[in-house]
């Protein structure tokens, strides 16, 4: 998942920490529920 890799790099976290954080806040569930809408808006680099 690109969001996982991007978040991990941006925050300097290890994979387990990101998974734990994403699970705690149900990020994966949100992405799963709204994937199509998120996918069509693309990735906005700053």
N, C-alpha and C positions, 0 to 999 in steps of 0.2 A: 504494500500500500504506500503510495507516494507520500501521503500526508504523514505517515509514521516516520518515514526516512527524513523528510524535511523537518519535522518537529524535533526529532532526535538530534539532527545536526545543528539546528538553530539554537537549541537549548543546551547543547553539550551533555546530553543525558545518555545513559546506556539503555539498551533495548528493554531490559526488564523494568526499569523505572518508568519508561514511557508506557509500556503495556499496563503496568499497575495504575498509573495515572489515568490512562484512557479507560480502563475498566472501572475505576472509582467514579468517574464522571460520565460513564456510559457513552463515551465518544464513539466507540465502534457501533453501538446500537443506533446512534443518531446518523452516522454515515450510512449504515445499512438501510435505515428507513428513508433517508433523503438523498440517496446516491444519485439518482437521475437528475434531480435539480442541481445538486452540487457539481455533478459532472458537466452539465451544460454551461455552467457559469465559468468554468475553467480555474486556472491557478493564477493569482495576481501577485507577481513579484514586486517588491518595493525597492 
